[in-house]
């Protein structure tokens, strides 16, 4: 899948909207729909009449954020033959079901959206196009009826009439958490700039994919904790840790640049996919354990510049091995 991964990411960076089937009765996520977790494609799931998910769907077993949007996928008109496929030469109108129909439906919405808003979209940074379309169709969708889990089923069903005439720029998100036993969860979605600030023993958790078109700032101090098990992708990344604080990240990605500043017994443990350079400092106090930075980095296009300074009590370990688990 190496070639497919590069092709899909390249398409995303050039502003090409890829709509992919999410599947519905398979035992797990499928390609290329799985790239929705990276923000590169729109994974489409089937809906049925009554603003409900298709009865065939078992998305509850899939990862949070996998399904981007739903679209009609049951009782869809389909060309066929009387009596079944190839039983005779008499054509007949039949019906079909599945996320393949949802994908075609969503792709047509994307094409009309591009055509309707071409003057605006053609002047934008190509990397803004896919996030903008994703945010627009999610913001204008018809919500599910019955209280279905948005993290598993997506926010609802694509609404062509609203989506085609809308260009919904993402907004900034600021999450601040302070106080022992205080926990805040970051809502998945597409944002312009994001700041997460955990302090005073507060804890911030990222479980669903978060896509940041601009800058992501992570600040953890005074025994605060930021824990990221969901994917976070951003253009520019800044990490600031101090006073026995901790940041862990299972899937953190940036394209343009990253600055890290860790001090006073802070700790960073992160899997990072990177394209731009990394710089910063890791400095520890003089009396207790020094600050620590463990980073496993996958460089998309060859190793870029790494400029991390440290004092004699600090630990900096940047590996290109990508071990797949914490060392």
Buried (B, 14 or more C-beta within 10 A) or exposed (E): EEEEBEEBBEBBBEBBBBBBBBBBEEEEBBEBBBBBBBBBBBBBBBBBEEBBBBEBBBBEEBBBBBBBBBBBBBEBEEEBBEEEEEEEEEEEEBEBBBBBBBBBBBBBBBEBBBEBBEEEBEEEEBBBBBBBBBBBBBBBBBEBEEEBEBBBBBBBBBBBEBBBEBBBEBEEBEBEBBEEEBEBBBBBBBBBBBBBBBBBBBBBBBBBBBBBBBBBBBBBBBBBBBBBEBBBBBBBBBBBBBBBBBBBBBBBBBBBBBBBBBBBBBBBBBBBBBBBBBBBBBBBBEEEEBBBBBBBBEBBEEEBEBEBEBBEBBBBEBEEEEEEEEE
